[in-house]
Every structure is written in structure tokens, then in C-alpha cells.
Amino acid sequence: MMDFKLDDSRQVPLSALQHYAYCPRQCALIHNEQVWAENYHTAEGQILHQRVDSGVPETRKGIRYERGVSVSAEQLWLTGKLDLVEIDLVTGEQKPVEYKRGKPKVEDWDRIQLCAQALCLEEMRNIQVLEGAIWYWEVRRREIVSIDESLRDVTLAAIKSVQILLSTGVTPLPIDDKKRCKGCSLIDLCEPDKFRRDKSSSYVNGIFSE
Ligand code: SF4
């Protein structure tokens, strides 16, 4: 386990990493202000996770499948629930598997979330996790992810960023990305267009007052 300690005593939910990746404001609204609104995307994601969660542990062909595994890693200040952990009964190797609604993305955030799960497992079960997997529902594809040093470093930095955001209690301004806002479940509560309009009107007022 890498040496890593956060100043604040608040645990970061694993899901906050994903929300932070999408938009820091969304992360703060959900985890600091407890705001949540369902839209098509989140509803679909929840159905997928309910299906994954509903299974009981089973063993097939030398692999034990544990579903809906709760984790709480005190050294990392992380908490959450893993979709699936696969345990090879011959080698003892344990592998977190994360289910995603969409398809593989260019950004690293799915891998960062998976790595955070691996770090939780390592701390809780005193093991070393070498790799994990992401199952992309839309394209029915399983991607193997190596939990290497560089991914670990990026993940620890990301966890820290989220922890800082949540401990300040400050909700960041809307992001400047209309496409992402359109797919965001909090758009009606966040009103990013209103902010953009206000911003442009104060910009225009600023020009005329100079
Ligand atoms: S609507 Fe846009 S700015 Fe607001 S929380 Fe969602 S993604 Fe962020």
C-alpha cells in the first residue's frame, strides 16, 4: 500500500470519483448538497447496477464471483460498493470488475475508478491486486486494466482532489460544456444556461462601464 493520508476525516464515496470526472460541480451538488435528479442516463445505469447487485456469490470453473461487495478503506478514506469481485480459487488472485453503461472512453476515469476499487480491496483484504476489468454494457466488451504504478499515482491524486472538493463545501461554477450538461441528470437544478447568460451580461456590462 502506498503512503497516502488525507487531512479530512470524511470518507470519499467511490461514486464521487465518477461524478467528479464528469463535472466537479455535479460532484459537489450530489455529495455536498445531496441533490439528485434522475434522468434517462442515471435510471438506465441504476437498472444495470441493480441487476449486478441482485446476484448471490457463486463459483464456476474455479472462479468465485462475489457481487455487490461493500468496501471501506480507512487509510484511503474511501467507501463504496463494488459491482463484482472475481477470485481465482487456484492462484488466489482477486479482480474487481466494474460495469459501465456506455462504451470505452478516451479519458482515464473509468480506469481510475476501477483502480480505486482495487486499492480498497488491497487495504481491506491485505492482498495485492494486479488487474481488474471493466465491462461495457453498450458494446458488450470486457476491458482488462492493469493496476500499475502510474495508474495508482493518478488515482491517488484524483481521490485527493475529490476529498479536497468535498471538504471545502464549496460548489464550483458550471463547466463550459453544453454537450455534457445536456446529458447531466442535474441540469434542471443546476441551470448552467442561466449562469452562462448572467456571465455574458456581466461581461457586456463590464465593457460599457470601462
Ligand atoms: S448541468 Fe453541467 S455544470 Fe451543471 S452539474 Fe451538470 S454537467 Fe455540471
Boltz pocket constraint, residues with backbone or C-beta under 6 A from the ligand:
constraints:
  - pocket:
      binder: B
      contacts: [[A, 22], [A, 23], [A, 24], [A, 25], [A, 26], [A, 29], [A, 173], [A, 174], [A, 175], [A, 177], [A, 180], [A, 181], [A, 182], [A, 184], [A, 185], [A, 186], [A, 187], [A, 190], [A, 191], [A, 192]]
      max_distance: 6.0
